[in-house]
């Protein structure tokens, strides 16, 4: 099978998906705006050919260049797993007449990209969604406040995850938030849902989930994205038969049908209210970032990068995937700015829990800090797993409280 894979090198997990494609027998033609010399050796060796374009987000230009480049070759499928280029992949599939029973149309992908449209389609299937209004101007946003009510959330219509997402509690906070959205062409003003925030992640064949996963965020992403002092954490739950998760699993499966999902990954966020109800948040027809695929791999001792490739290329899922482990990941942010100078608590944590730790990328002294607003990975993370959920929750609390990075 010959496939085009858009942005095979970025974000950081894309080379794993590329490797999966090659392992299931695909010949992969990569397209991105990075020079070939900037790609890692692993990315280059897995590509059959590569096209550098001036700007990967200039969809019309990319389609024109790719059409010329691939003329005479028989491409079976265009793939993407990065939010900003999902619609581009769908447009290329349609342009080249590749849309079929297992390939998403542009309209279907738009339902996963446009946050207001996705809620309209989900709500039309009788599923619970927050009240929301689409806005383009500050005046429209202020009017929407009267319709939606306070507290509320404002976020881009076509945003990814919780980027540029703000909670508004009153008129004063609205005045502070609106100037931050001047570069956003269109936004959604949405009801703020009280309760816990979790994910529904699934690998899907023909609209039916073949692997499901639930992750709970600590705290809710809207908080961790706005408060630098927070150590964001997330836990993949092994036992999906828990009664409190049933509404979310049912909601996720319903959303797949409402939005016409076909083959591939979905990453959905939902709210568990104090009364035990599941409320839809948003969904993307691609894998979740921030180590979510790795968390699923650690939970079941499988390789979902390869299984995703098998699903999209051959419409099969072959892995034996028992959910044996609960998995926790804690992302750390250094206190202070500049370069990490001192790390407290990490050595003690590693000595005490070496048998549970599966990955540790915590920045060591001498490493410059990342911009915490641009990446959830922040200044590194520590990941661990255990069969017992309470044990993983205790490890999360310990890592949050005792591992401290100092920068200056």
C-alpha positions in Angstrom: 0.0 0.0 0.0 1.3 3.5 -0.9 0.3 6.2 1.6 1.0 9.9 2.0 1.7 10.9 5.6 1.5 14.6 6.3 4.0 15.9 8.9 5.8 12.6 9.6 8.3 14.3 11.9 6.2 16.6 14.1 4.8 16.5 16.8 7.2 14.2 18.6 5.1 11.1 18.4 4.6 11.2 14.6 7.8 9.2 13.9 6.3 6.3 15.9 3.2 6.4 13.7 5.5 6.5 10.6 7.4 3.5 11.9 4.1 1.7 12.4 3.1 2.3 8.8 6.3 0.8 7.5 6.0 -2.2 9.9 2.6 -3.1 8.4 3.9 -3.0 4.9 3.2 0.6 3.7 5.4 2.6 1.4 5.2 6.2 2.9 5.5 9.5 1.0 6.1 12.2 3.6 5.1 15.9 3.1 6.1 18.7 5.5 7.6 22.1 5.5 10.9 21.1 7.2 14.0 20.5 5.1 15.0 16.9 4.6 18.2 17.6 6.4 16.3 18.5 9.5 14.5 15.1 9.7 15.9 12.5 12.1 17.7 9.5 10.6 14.8 7.2 11.7 12.3 9.4 9.9 14.4 9.5 6.7 15.0 5.8 6.6 11.2 5.0 6.9 10.2 7.3 4.1 10.0 6.2 0.5 10.2 9.8 -0.7 9.8 13.2 0.8 8.3 16.6 -0.4 9.2 19.8 1.3 6.6 22.5 0.9 7.0 26.2 1.8 4.1 26.1 4.4 2.3 23.0 5.5 -0.8 25.0 6.6 -1.2 26.6 3.1 -3.6 23.9 2.0 -4.2 24.9 -1.6 -0.4 25.3 -2.3 0.3 21.9 -0.6 -2.3 20.2 -2.7 -1.0 21.7 -5.9 2.6 20.8 -5.2 1.7 17.3 -4.0 -0.4 16.6 -7.0 2.5 17.5 -9.3 5.0 15.5 -7.2 2.9 12.3 -7.1 1.7 12.4 -10.7 2.2 8.9 -12.2 2.2 7.2 -8.8 -0.8 5.3 -7.4 -1.5 6.6 -3.9 -4.0 4.6 -1.9 -4.5 6.9 1.1 -3.6 10.2 2.6 -3.0 10.2 6.4 -2.4 12.7 9.2 -2.4 12.5 13.0 -1.7 16.2 13.8 -4.7 18.4 14.4 -3.8 21.4 12.1 -3.4 19.1 9.0 -6.4 16.7 9.5 -8.6 18.7 7.1 -5.7 19.0 4.6 -5.5 15.2 4.5 -9.2 14.9 3.9 -9.1 17.5 1.1 -6.3 15.6 -0.6 -8.2 12.3 -0.3 -11.2 13.9 -2.0 -9.1 15.7 -4.6 -7.5 12.5 -5.6 -10.8 10.5 -5.5 -9.6 8.3 -2.6 -12.7 8.7 -0.4 -14.3 5.3 0.3 -16.1 3.4 3.1 -13.0 3.7 5.3 -11.8 7.2 4.4 -13.2 10.3 6.0 -14.8 13.0 3.9 -14.0 16.7 4.3 -17.4 17.2 5.8 -16.9 14.4 8.3 -13.5 15.8 9.3 -14.9 19.3 9.6 -17.3 17.9 12.3 -14.2 16.9 14.3 -12.5 20.3 13.8 -15.2 22.9 14.1 -16.1 22.8 17.8 -19.6 24.4 17.3 -20.5 22.2 14.4 -19.4 19.0 16.3 -21.6 20.0 19.2 -24.6 20.6 16.9 -24.1 17.1 15.4 -23.6 15.4 18.7 -26.6 17.2 20.3 -28.8 16.2 17.3 -28.2 12.5 18.3 -29.7 13.2 21.8 -26.3 13.4 23.6 -25.7 16.0 26.3 -23.5 18.9 25.3 -22.7 22.3 27.0 -24.7 25.3 25.8 -22.6 27.3 23.3 -22.6 30.2 20.9 -20.2 30.9 17.9 -18.7 34.4 18.0 -16.3 36.4 15.8 -16.2 39.8 17.6 -15.8 41.0 21.1 -19.4 42.4 20.9 -20.7 39.0 19.9 -18.8 37.4 22.8 -20.4 39.8 25.3 -23.8 39.1 23.9 -23.1 35.4 24.1 -22.4 35.7 27.8 -26.0 36.7 28.3 -27.2 33.6 26.4 -24.8 31.1 27.9 -24.5 32.5 31.4 -21.6 32.6 33.8 -19.2 30.9 34.5 -18.3 30.0 30.9 -15.4 29.0 28.7 -14.1 30.8 25.6 -12.0 28.9 23.1 -11.1 28.9 19.3 -13.6 27.1 17.0 -10.7 25.2 15.4 -8.3 25.0 18.3 -6.5 21.9 19.5 -7.1 20.7 23.0 -7.1 23.4 25.7 -4.8 25.8 23.8 -6.1 29.4 24.0 -9.0 28.3 26.2 -10.1 30.5 29.1 -12.5 30.3 31.9 -14.6 33.4 32.5 -16.2 33.9 35.9 -17.4 37.5 35.6 -17.4 40.6 33.5 -14.0 41.6 34.8 -12.3 38.3 33.7 -14.1 38.7 30.3 -12.4 42.1 29.9 -9.0 40.4 30.5 -9.6 37.4 28.2 -11.0 39.1 25.1 -7.7 40.9 24.2 -6.0 37.5 24.3 -8.1 36.3 21.5 -7.5 39.1 19.0 -5.7 36.7 16.6 -8.4 34.0 16.8 -10.8 34.5 13.8 -13.7 32.6 15.4 -14.4 31.4 18.9 -17.0 29.5 20.8 -18.5 30.7 24.1 -19.5 27.7 26.1 -21.1 26.7 29.3 -18.6 25.8 32.0 -19.4 22.3 33.3 -18.7 21.5 36.9 -17.1 18.2 37.6 -14.2 16.0 36.7 -12.7 15.9 33.2 -11.7 12.7 31.5 -11.0 11.4 28.1 -12.4 8.7 25.9 -9.7 7.4 23.6 -10.5 4.8 21.0 -9.0 3.0 18.0 -11.8 2.5 15.6 -12.5 0.2 12.7 -15.6 1.0 10.6 -17.0 3.2 13.3 -16.7 0.5 16.0 -14.1 0.8 18.8 -11.6 -2.1 18.9 -9.6 -0.6 21.8 -10.9 1.9 24.4 -9.2 4.0 27.1 -10.2 6.5 29.7 -7.8 9.0 31.3 -8.6 11.4 34.1 -6.9 14.8 34.3 -5.7 16.3 37.6 -6.6 19.1 37.7 -8.9 20.0 34.7 -6.8 21.2 31.7 -8.3 24.7 31.8 -6.7 25.1 35.3 -3.3 23.5 34.5 -3.1 25.6 31.3 -3.5 28.8 33.2 -1.6 28.3 36.4 2.2 27.8 36.0 2.7 26.4 39.6 0.5 23.4 38.8 2.1 20.0 38.1 -0.5 18.6 35.6 -1.1 14.9 36.0 -3.2 12.2 34.2 -4.1 8.7 35.0 -5.1 5.9 32.5 -7.6 3.7 34.3 -7.2 0.0 33.9 -10.7 -1.2 35.0 -13.1 0.3 32.5 -16.0 -1.7 34.1 -16.3 0.8 37.0 -19.8 2.1 37.2 -18.8 5.8 37.2 -17.1 5.4 33.8 -20.1 3.7 32.1 -21.8 7.0 31.1 -18.6 8.3 29.5 -18.0 5.1 27.5 -21.6 5.2 26.3 -21.2 8.8 25.4 -18.0 8.1 23.5 -19.6 5.3 21.5 -22.6 7.5 20.7 -20.4 10.4 19.5 -18.6 8.0 17.1 -21.9 7.4 15.4 -23.1 11.0 15.6 -20.0 12.3 13.8 -19.6 9.4 11.3 -16.2 8.2 12.4 -14.7 5.5 10.2 -11.1 4.1 10.8 -8.4 5.5 13.1 -7.9 7.1 16.5 -10.3 9.4 18.3 -9.5 11.5 21.3 -12.5 12.8 23.2 -12.8 14.9 26.4 -15.9 14.7 28.6 -17.1 15.8 32.0 -18.3 13.7 34.8 -20.7 15.8 36.8 -21.2 15.6 40.6 -24.5 13.8 39.8 -22.7 11.1 37.8 -23.8 12.3 34.3 -21.5 12.4 31.3 -21.3 15.7 29.3 -19.6 15.9 26.0 -16.6 18.3 25.8 -14.9 17.9 22.4 -13.4 15.3 20.1 -10.7 14.9 17.4 -10.3 12.2 14.8 -6.7 11.6 15.7 -4.6 10.3 18.5 -4.3 12.3 21.7 -1.0 13.9 22.4 0.8 14.5 25.7 1.9 10.8 26.1 -1.7 9.4 25.8 -0.8 6.7 23.2 2.2 5.7 25.3 0.0 5.5 28.4 -2.3 3.1 26.5 0.8 1.1 25.4 2.0 0.8 29.0 -1.4 -0.1 30.2 -1.7 -3.1 27.9 1.9 -3.9 26.9 1.0 -3.3 23.2 2.1 -1.1 20.3 -0.8 1.1 19.3 1.4 3.0 16.9 1.6 -0.1 14.8 -2.0 -1.2 15.4 -3.2 2.3 14.3 -1.2 1.7 11.1 -2.8 -1.8 10.7 -6.2 -0.3 11.2 -5.9 2.5 8.6 -4.1 0.5 6.0 -5.7 -3.0 6.4 -8.8 -2.4 8.6 -7.6 -5.0 11.1 -6.7 -4.9 14.8 -4.5 -7.9 15.8 -3.1 -7.0 19.2 -4.0 -9.0 22.4 -4.8 -6.0 24.6 -5.7 -6.8 28.2 -5.8 -3.7 30.4 -3.4 -4.8 33.1 -2.0 -1.6 34.5 -3.2 1.8 35.7 -0.7 4.4 34.3 0.1 7.8 35.8 2.1 10.7 34.2 3.1 13.8 36.1 4.4 16.8 34.1 6.7 19.1 36.1 7.3 22.9 35.8 10.4 24.4 37.3 10.1 27.2 39.8 11.8 30.3 38.4 12.9 31.1 34.9 16.0 30.3 32.8 18.0 27.1 33.4 17.2 24.3 35.7 19.8 24.5 38.6 18.5 22.0 41.1 16.1 19.1 41.3 14.7 17.9 44.6 13.0 14.6 45.4 13.5 12.9 42.1 16.3 10.6 43.2 14.3 9.5 46.3 11.2 8.9 44.1 13.2 6.8 41.6 14.9 4.7 44.4 11.5 4.0 46.1 9.6 3.2 42.9 12.1 2.0 40.4 10.0 -1.1 39.6 7.0 1.1 38.7 8.6 3.8 36.7 8.4 3.4 32.9 9.8 6.7 31.7 11.6 9.6 33.2 12.4 12.8 31.2 12.5 15.3 34.1 15.0 18.0 33.2 18.3 17.7 35.0 20.5 20.7 36.1 21.8 22.6 33.2 18.8 22.2 31.0 17.0 25.4 29.8 13.3 25.5 30.7 10.6 25.1 28.0 7.8 27.6 27.6 5.1 25.9 29.7 2.4 27.7 27.8 3.4 26.1 24.5 3.7 22.4 25.6 2.2 20.3 28.3 5.4 18.3 28.4 6.8 21.4 30.2 10.1 20.6 31.9 9.8 16.9 31.6 7.6 14.2 33.1 7.7 11.0 35.0 5.5 8.0 34.1 4.7 4.9 36.2 2.3 2.1 36.4 0.8 -0.4 38.8 -2.1 -3.0 38.8 -3.8 -1.1 41.7 -5.4 2.2 40.9 -5.1 3.6 44.4 -1.4 2.9 44.3 -1.0 4.9 41.1 -3.0 7.8 42.6 -0.7 7.8 45.6 2.3 7.9 43.3 0.8 10.8 41.4 0.4 12.7 44.7 3.9 11.9 45.8 5.4 13.0 42.4 3.4 16.2 42.4 4.3 17.1 46.0 7.9 16.0 46.4 9.6 16.4 43.0 10.6 20.1 42.7 12.7 21.7 40.0 14.4 25.1 40.6 15.5 27.4 37.8 17.2 30.7 37.5 
